[in-house]
Amino acid sequence: EVAEEEEEEGGAVEQRSTKWAALYEKKRFSPKSLFPPLIWVPQYWRTYRGGILEEDKPYVGDLPFSLKGDTIAGLTVGVMLVPQCLAFAMLAGLPIQTGLYSSFAPLLTYALFGTMRQVQTGPTALMCLLTGQALDSLGVVGAEARIAGATLMALLVAAVSILLGMLRVGSVVNFISHTVLAAFCTAAGITIGTSQIKYVLGVSLPRDHYWWETVGAILTHLDETHVPTLIMGLTILATLLTLKYWKSAGSKEKRSEHLLWRWFPKDKASLVFRALKLVADLSSLLAVLLGSLWAWAYRAAGVDGVKLVGDVQAEGLIVGVPGKGYYDTLLGDSTLFVSAAVIAIVGFLESVAVGGKFANMSKYIFDPNQELLALGVANFVSSFMSGFPVTGGFSRSAVNVTFGATSLVAVVISSLVVLLAVYVLLPAIALIPLCSMAPIIIQGAIVFVDVHEFKVAFRSYPGEFCVMLVTLGISLGLTVKEGLLAGFIVSVLKTLYEIAHPNIALVGGVSGNYRDMRYYPQAEQAPNAVIVRMDAQVHFANAGKLKAFVLKAVQLRESMCDLIEYAVIDGKSMNGIDITGCQMLEGLSETLAARGQKLVVTNLTAPVASLLVRAGVQDGMLKYGGQLCLDMKQAMELVGQPGADWSAAASKVHELVEKKSLVQKESAKSPCGSSQRGSP
């Protein structure tokens, strides 16, 4: 019976071990992953037929496929996209029809290669700002030249995205911190909004390269404001902002308590509320229609001076070679390549931030590396369709989700709406007033301005706040591209400084734990030992600092007339060590031995213990009486015993190292290969 119980217990342990191994399983490459419809279309069909397989659940999550939802969402977003893409083309300083060119084929392509089911790709304010500033930096003027520059930019963005996707380095974007992105987006929002003020004022101004030049030009031309245009522009802007903030005003109770929203529909189930919500979702279309009717009324009343889009020199879609005829002008400067890299990374960040949020909400999986490939192919197609760089947009994706989108079928339907607009609405676009399109862009730009993040950083993280100020200042002083690069460099320097100056603490015992003496002055210190903890990996940048701190702590205790026999390093937070760190521990053991003291490194994780043993640190420390130990409690018991025998502690270290080696060998043989480091 005992043997049977032991066998059952051993089987249970092995079964649990097998399950835990799944945590470290490497994702196997499948050719189907390069063309996701091969995966999700059969799932779509099975859902339509009334059942899904167990293997479908990670992809489906809590969002079952729905053709009805995709159709409604796709049509709605398509109607919303048409006026938006026209406005964004204007932001980039491109002929307005290029917005439509960038919103048909790229969407279809993304639907074939993307994995984020609810993202709506296409032109966005941020991508158009970066594209426009890049062309301005190159001094590209004239409609034909700017179209050539934008198409070549899209081609280079595609190349960067596809390269990163093929190298499977989607995580590279994690090196751009949240604070840098927040400051970058804030600067982008300010720049975008400022660039559209001239259209609201009805003032004719050339495109300026820098934000402060735009501000100066506006201020010096205020006396040229066209009042009828200003009235129309401000009214449309106020309408859009009112609808925007009303839509996100919260619950019925919050709306009832608000000074303004109490006068608006509050019951989300009512027909009036849902109708107004639809109007708010399609506010871009409302702005264009309202502006066009208003401009017609002005003309009927004899009011002149309202600037219109004007004649659109295009008939249907145009296919061409990116940058043709302008290679010498565009490729002679490295600015284009740097800008393309920045646009590719920022576009990927924007798309994943949007799609990842909705994927997490609905609990379905997506592949960041495949997203790089999908965006790359979408931009490749855009470049040959006389378009500019595209990515996933937040506002359209949010509307997509609201109206029930469950797959990229919605994106296909939206692209078909744009195709219809290309062949039906191009003549009518000429009659749209510019001052009705500028509010669409300004409304979108306001979303990027994040004052709250600056407040949080100022109160809690002074270093991060300085990084944000540098990013914001350079973005507004030069361009947002330089601001992003500067913010990235400063944040990396800040991180390197923090790595070189980690938190090192003198610790003492509190209820069985060891705490920082600065915050727990009641903590008890060992009578014959100094205990130090460093909350970082030990490497060349901070090894000397740890050694100096240990020696200083020993000297301080000795100055208090304590007889110190041991210096103990608590390795609880030590998740790694390099060769310099290993040499430092051996050198510290020798220095302490010369003072009649011994070094103990304890509380070690398996990876660190293995590194120290394989690097010969344990043997090197033993020559000077130093010891390695896995358990803090055991180490402190031995420290408190005169002439203690450390052989049992050393044996445990070797046992753990051998066990780690065995686990690595078994993992290499099994389908579940370890893909993570640092697990104790």
ABEGO torsion letter per residue (X at the ends): XAAAAAAAAAAAAAAAAAAAAAAABBBBBBAAAABAAAAAAAAAAAAAAGBBBAAAAAAAEABBBBAAAAAAAAAAAAAAAAAAAAAAAAAAGBBAAAAAAAABAAAAAAAAABABAABBBEBBAAAAAAAAAAAAAAGBBEAAAAAAAAAAAAAAAAAAAAAAAAAGAAAAAAABBAAAAAAAAAAAAAAAAAAAAAAAAGBBBBBBABAAAAAAAAAAAAAABBAAAAAAAAAAAAAAAAAAAAAAAEBAAAAAABAAAAABBABAABAAAAAAAAAAAAAAAAAAAAAAAAAAAAAAAGBBGBBBAEBBBBBEBBBBBBGBGAAAAAAABAAAAAAAAAAAAAAAAAAAAAAAAAAAAAGBBBBAAAAAAAAAAAAAAAAAAGBBBBBBBAAAAAAAAAAGBABAAAAAAAAAAAAAAAAAAAAAAAABBAAAAAAAAAAAAAAABBAAAAAAAAAABAAAAAAAAAAAAAAAABBAAAAAAAAAAAAAAAAAAAAABBBBBBBBBBGGBBBBAAABAABBBBAABBBBBBBBBBBAAAAAAAAAAAAAAAAAAAAAGBBBABBBBBAAABAEBBAAAAAAAAAAAAAAAAAGBBBBBBGBBAAAAAAAAAAGAAAAAAAAGBBBBABAAAAAAAAABBGBBAAAAAAAAAAAAAAAAAAAAAAAABABBBABBGBX
